[in-house]
Every structure is written in structure tokens, then in C-alpha cells.
Amino acid sequence: MRKVMIYTGGGMLIAWGVSHLFPTAGIVAGFGPISADNARVITMEWINEGLTLIFLGLLSISAAVMEKKGPDTAKMIYVLVFFMLAAMSVLSVFTGYRIDFLPYKLCPYIFTFAGLLVLQGVRGF
């Protein structure tokens, strides 16, 4: 059951990360007339978050798959993924969560829930 939770949390992260990549142009356009520099920053942030989520999901799943080869390494990866997601969740609460756009409001919940699922990779934690 523990690995199912890790795979589920990792899969959620990958799916949410991929979902960030496709609507990028529409998200930037939703800000209305802004400078080219601001548009680039928003584009960079949106894509960066998507890629970070994909990376964390792949890292979690990879650790679960490779666990038998190095359980201490896998545990360290699970903890690092959890703390990264916790930091992203806190950042989201103070930034995107305050914007009236549902996907922004979902981020802290998705980050926290997926992080807790991945943390299940650490036995006895």
C-alpha cells in the first residue's frame, strides 16, 4: 500500500506539471496588456513550476522503483521531495492562492497532499 501511495503522489505531480505546460500562452494573455518582460517572467514561472512538478513526480517514482538498491538513498529523496513540495505550497498560499483563478487555488492542496503521499516512502517517519 505504501508504494501505491508513492506512485499515486508522484503521478499526481507529473499530471499537474504537464497540465501547466499546455495553457501557458493563455495564462499569460489573461494578464492583459503587460510589458514583454513581465510576460516572459510569467511564462518562465509557469513553465518552471510545471517542470519542477514533473521532476519531483519522476524523482519520487524513481526512488520507489530503485528502493531495493539503496533504501537510505530512497528515503532521503522522499524527504527532499516532501520539503520541496512544502516550500512550494507555502509560496503558493502567499501568491497564487490569493488570485481568483481556480488552478492557483488548487496548488497548495495538491502540493501538500502529494507531498504527504510521497513521504510515506520513509518507513517509521
C-alpha positions in Angstrom: 0.0 0.0 0.0 2.9 2.3 0.8 4.3 2.2 -2.8 0.8 2.7 -4.2 0.6 6.0 -2.3 4.1 7.0 -3.5 3.2 6.1 -7.1 -0.1 8.0 -6.7 1.5 11.1 -5.3 4.2 11.0 -8.0 1.7 10.5 -10.7 -0.4 13.4 -9.4 2.7 15.6 -9.6 3.5 14.6 -13.1 -0.1 15.1 -14.3 -0.3 18.6 -12.6 3.1 19.5 -14.0 2.1 18.5 -17.6 -1.2 20.5 -17.1 0.9 23.6 -16.5 2.7 23.4 -19.8 -0.2 23.5 -22.3 -2.1 26.6 -21.2 0.9 28.8 -20.8 0.1 31.2 -23.7 -3.5 31.6 -22.4 -2.4 32.2 -18.9 0.0 35.0 -20.0 -2.7 36.5 -22.2 -5.1 36.5 -19.3 -2.9 39.2 -17.6 -4.0 41.6 -20.3 -1.6 44.2 -21.7 1.7 43.9 -19.8 5.3 44.5 -20.8 7.2 41.9 -22.8 9.5 41.4 -19.8 6.6 40.7 -17.5 5.1 38.3 -20.0 8.4 36.5 -20.1 8.6 36.3 -16.3 5.1 34.9 -16.1 5.9 32.4 -18.8 9.1 31.4 -17.1 7.4 30.9 -13.7 4.5 28.9 -15.2 6.8 26.6 -17.2 9.3 26.3 -14.3 6.5 25.2 -11.9 5.3 22.6 -14.5 8.8 21.2 -15.0 9.6 21.2 -11.3 6.4 19.2 -10.6 7.2 16.7 -13.3 10.7 16.3 -11.9 9.5 15.8 -8.4 7.0 13.2 -9.5 9.6 11.3 -11.6 12.1 11.5 -8.7 9.6 10.1 -6.3 8.6 7.2 -8.6 12.2 6.5 -9.5 13.1 6.3 -5.8 10.3 3.8 -5.2 11.4 1.7 -8.2 15.1 1.8 -7.1 14.4 1.4 -3.4 15.8 -2.2 -3.1 19.2 -0.9 -4.4 19.6 1.8 -1.8 16.8 2.2 0.7 18.7 5.0 2.6 19.1 7.0 -0.7 15.4 6.5 -1.5 14.4 7.7 2.0 16.5 10.8 1.5 14.8 11.5 -1.8 11.3 11.1 -0.4 12.2 13.6 2.4 13.7 16.1 0.0 10.7 15.9 -2.3 8.4 16.4 0.7 10.2 19.6 1.8 10.3 21.0 -1.8 6.6 20.5 -2.0 6.0 22.0 1.4 8.0 25.1 0.3 6.1 25.3 -3.0 2.8 25.0 -1.0 3.7 27.9 1.3 4.8 30.0 -1.6 1.5 29.3 -3.4 -0.5 30.2 -0.3 1.0 33.7 -0.3 1.0 34.2 -4.1 -1.2 32.3 -6.5 -3.8 31.3 -3.9 -4.7 34.9 -3.4 -5.7 35.2 -7.1 -9.2 34.5 -8.2 -8.3 31.6 -10.5 -9.2 28.0 -9.5 -6.0 26.3 -10.6 -3.9 28.6 -8.5 -6.1 27.9 -5.5 -5.7 24.1 -6.0 -1.9 24.2 -6.0 -1.3 24.3 -2.2 -3.7 21.4 -1.7 -2.2 19.3 -4.5 1.4 20.0 -3.3 0.6 19.2 0.3 -1.4 16.0 -0.4 1.1 14.7 -3.0 4.0 15.5 -0.6 2.3 13.6 2.3 1.7 10.6 0.0 5.4 10.7 -1.2 6.5 11.0 2.5 5.0 7.5 3.0 8.2 6.3 1.4 10.0 6.9 4.7 9.3 3.9 7.0 8.6 4.9 10.6 8.5 8.6 9.8 
